[in-house]
């Protein structure tokens, strides 16, 4: 159980990566008043959290509807996570946000839902991760852990965005990049583990069918 808790916490919080969003968030809300920034932070956190919860609850049923097996889901999710993790080790986020999205966000009156919550925070890798973890949960306590960590991540998103300016001054661009690279290394190992678990599960199922 403790291993599953640690896996869930590191996977979800690191792949969402609220700190990595700070520079883009500050650019997109540069012309906003403090009260509007607070509302944006709250709405983005709520939208990202609800999206992650929806995929955790229904993502597994959706992939089963298309005939996708759990081993295939783990391998595919691991590959998506691998790509994002490789970007993070270079302190980049092109798989979660691009210059066009940041530029478009700077011109939008409301950036909370898109592009901030989706896809910058609740991007493809994060959605795949919560889906895999919820399907990996074998007991109700483990499922509750996934939900609790998603809610915790939402709180961290809100706090991080609310403190965007002081955090950016404290850490600076270099500090944020260093932390992003460290989280990327951890995610890289988790991505490989997801792929290995999926392959082992597929091999075991294939051996059973062949016996």
C-alpha positions as CSV (number, residue, x, y, z in Angstrom):
1,X,0.0,0.0,0.0
2,X,2.8,2.4,0.9
3,X,4.5,1.7,-2.4
4,X,1.3,2.5,-4.3
5,X,0.8,5.7,-2.3
6,X,4.3,6.9,-3.1
7,X,3.9,5.9,-6.8
8,X,0.6,7.8,-7.0
9,X,1.9,11.0,-5.3
10,X,5.0,11.3,-7.4
11,X,3.3,10.3,-10.7
12,X,0.4,12.7,-10.5
13,X,2.1,15.8,-8.9
14,X,5.2,15.6,-11.0
15,X,3.5,15.0,-14.3
16,X,1.0,17.9,-13.7
17,X,4.1,20.0,-12.7
18,X,2.5,23.3,-11.4
19,X,5.9,24.9,-11.0
20,X,6.7,24.5,-14.7
21,X,3.5,26.4,-15.6
22,X,4.5,29.5,-13.6
23,X,6.4,31.4,-16.4
24,X,3.6,30.9,-18.9
25,X,1.0,31.8,-16.3
26,X,2.7,35.1,-15.5
27,X,3.0,36.0,-19.2
28,X,-0.7,35.2,-19.8
29,X,-1.9,37.2,-16.8
30,X,0.6,40.0,-16.9
31,X,-2.1,42.6,-17.7
32,X,-4.6,41.3,-15.1
33,X,-5.5,42.8,-11.8
34,X,-4.6,40.9,-8.6
35,X,-8.3,39.9,-8.0
36,X,-8.6,38.6,-11.6
37,X,-5.4,36.6,-11.1
38,X,-6.8,35.0,-8.0
39,X,-10.0,34.0,-9.8
40,X,-7.9,32.6,-12.7
41,X,-5.8,30.6,-10.3
42,X,-8.9,29.1,-8.6
43,X,-10.8,28.3,-11.8
44,X,-7.7,26.7,-13.4
45,X,-7.1,24.6,-10.3
46,X,-10.8,23.5,-10.1
47,X,-10.9,22.8,-13.9
48,X,-7.7,20.7,-13.9
49,X,-8.8,18.8,-10.8
50,X,-12.3,18.0,-12.2
51,X,-10.8,16.9,-15.5
52,X,-8.4,14.6,-13.8
53,X,-11.1,13.2,-11.6
54,X,-13.4,12.5,-14.6
55,X,-10.6,10.6,-16.4
56,X,-9.7,8.7,-13.2
57,X,-13.4,7.7,-12.9
58,X,-14.3,7.0,-16.5
59,X,-11.0,6.7,-18.4
60,X,-10.8,2.9,-17.8
61,X,-14.3,2.3,-19.0
62,X,-13.7,4.4,-22.1
63,X,-10.6,2.5,-23.2
64,X,-12.3,-0.9,-22.5
65,X,-15.2,0.3,-24.7
66,X,-12.7,0.4,-27.5
67,X,-11.3,-3.0,-26.7
68,X,-8.0,-1.6,-25.2
69,X,-6.5,-4.0,-22.7
70,X,-4.8,-3.0,-19.4
71,X,-1.3,-4.0,-20.6
72,X,-1.8,-1.9,-23.8
73,X,-3.0,1.0,-21.7
74,X,0.0,0.8,-19.3
75,X,2.5,0.6,-22.2
76,X,0.8,3.5,-24.1
77,X,0.6,5.6,-21.0
78,X,4.2,4.8,-20.1
79,X,5.3,5.9,-23.6
80,X,3.3,9.2,-23.3
81,X,4.8,9.8,-19.9
82,X,8.3,8.9,-21.2
83,X,8.0,11.6,-23.9
84,X,6.9,14.2,-21.4
85,X,9.6,13.2,-18.9
86,X,12.3,13.5,-21.6
87,X,11.1,17.0,-22.3
88,X,11.2,17.8,-18.6
89,X,14.8,16.6,-18.2
90,X,15.6,19.3,-20.8
91,X,13.5,21.9,-18.8
92,X,11.1,22.1,-21.8
93,X,7.3,21.6,-22.1
94,X,6.5,21.4,-25.8
95,X,4.3,18.3,-25.3
96,X,2.1,20.2,-22.8
97,X,2.3,23.8,-24.1
98,X,3.7,25.5,-27.2
99,X,4.6,29.1,-28.0
100,X,1.4,29.4,-30.0
101,X,-0.7,28.4,-26.9
102,X,1.1,30.9,-24.7
103,X,0.7,33.7,-27.2
104,X,-3.0,32.9,-27.7
105,X,-3.4,32.8,-23.9
106,X,-1.9,36.2,-23.6
107,X,-4.6,37.6,-26.0
108,X,-7.5,35.8,-24.4
109,X,-9.8,37.4,-21.8
110,X,-10.0,34.2,-19.8
111,X,-7.2,31.7,-19.8
112,X,-8.2,29.6,-16.8
113,X,-9.8,26.7,-18.6
114,X,-7.8,26.8,-21.9
115,X,-4.9,26.8,-22.3
116,X,-4.0,26.9,-18.6
117,X,-6.1,24.0,-17.0
118,X,-6.2,22.1,-20.3
119,X,-3.7,21.2,-21.7
120,X,-0.9,22.9,-19.6
121,X,-1.9,21.3,-16.3
122,X,-4.3,18.4,-17.2
123,X,-2.5,17.4,-20.3
124,X,-2.4,14.0,-22.2
125,X,0.3,12.5,-19.9
126,X,-1.6,13.5,-16.7
127,X,-4.9,12.1,-18.0
128,X,-3.2,8.9,-19.1
129,X,-1.5,8.6,-15.7
130,X,-4.6,9.0,-13.5
131,X,-6.4,6.5,-15.8
132,X,-3.6,3.9,-15.4
133,X,-3.4,4.4,-11.6
134,X,-7.1,4.1,-11.1
135,X,-7.1,0.9,-13.2
136,X,-4.1,-0.3,-11.2
137,X,-5.9,0.2,-7.9
138,X,-7.0,-3.3,-6.7
139,X,-8.8,-2.2,-3.6
140,X,-11.1,0.7,-2.5
141,X,-8.4,2.2,-0.3
142,X,-6.1,2.4,-3.3
143,X,-8.8,4.0,-5.4
144,X,-9.4,6.5,-2.6
145,X,-5.6,7.3,-2.6
146,X,-5.8,8.2,-6.3
147,X,-8.7,10.5,-5.7
148,X,-7.1,12.1,-2.6
149,X,-3.8,12.7,-4.5
150,X,-5.7,14.4,-7.4
151,X,-7.5,16.7,-4.9
152,X,-4.1,17.4,-3.2
153,X,-2.6,18.2,-6.6
154,X,-5.5,20.6,-7.2
155,X,-4.7,22.4,-4.0
156,X,-1.0,22.6,-4.9
157,X,-1.9,24.0,-8.3
158,X,-4.0,26.8,-6.6
159,X,-1.4,27.6,-4.0
160,X,1.4,27.6,-6.6
161,X,-0.5,29.9,-9.0
162,X,-1.6,32.2,-6.1
163,X,2.0,32.6,-5.1
164,X,3.3,32.8,-8.7
165,X,5.1,36.1,-8.4
166,X,7.0,35.5,-5.1
167,X,7.8,31.9,-6.1
168,X,9.2,33.0,-9.4
169,X,11.3,35.7,-7.7
170,X,12.5,33.2,-5.1
171,X,13.4,30.3,-7.5
172,X,14.1,32.3,-10.6
173,X,14.1,30.7,-14.1
174,X,17.1,28.6,-13.3
175,X,15.6,27.2,-10.0
176,X,12.4,26.2,-11.8
177,X,14.4,24.5,-14.5
178,X,16.5,22.6,-12.0
179,X,13.4,21.4,-10.2
180,X,11.7,20.5,-13.5
181,X,14.7,18.4,-14.5
182,X,14.7,16.5,-11.2
183,X,11.0,15.8,-11.5
184,X,11.6,14.7,-15.1
185,X,14.2,12.2,-14.0
186,X,11.8,10.7,-11.5
187,X,9.0,10.6,-14.1
188,X,11.4,8.9,-16.6
189,X,11.9,6.0,-14.2
190,X,8.2,5.8,-13.5
191,X,7.5,5.8,-17.2
192,X,9.9,2.9,-17.8
193,X,8.3,1.0,-14.9
194,X,4.8,1.5,-16.4
195,X,6.1,0.1,-19.7
196,X,7.8,-2.9,-18.0
197,X,4.7,-3.6,-15.9
198,X,2.5,-3.6,-19.0
199,X,4.8,-5.9,-20.9
200,X,5.1,-8.3,-18.0
201,X,1.3,-8.3,-17.6
202,X,0.9,-9.0,-21.4
203,X,3.5,-11.8,-21.3
204,X,1.8,-13.4,-18.3
205,X,-1.6,-13.3,-20.0
206,X,-0.1,-14.7,-23.3
207,X,1.5,-17.5,-21.4
208,X,-1.8,-18.4,-19.7
209,X,-3.6,-18.4,-23.0
210,X,-0.9,-20.6,-24.5
211,X,-0.9,-23.1,-21.6
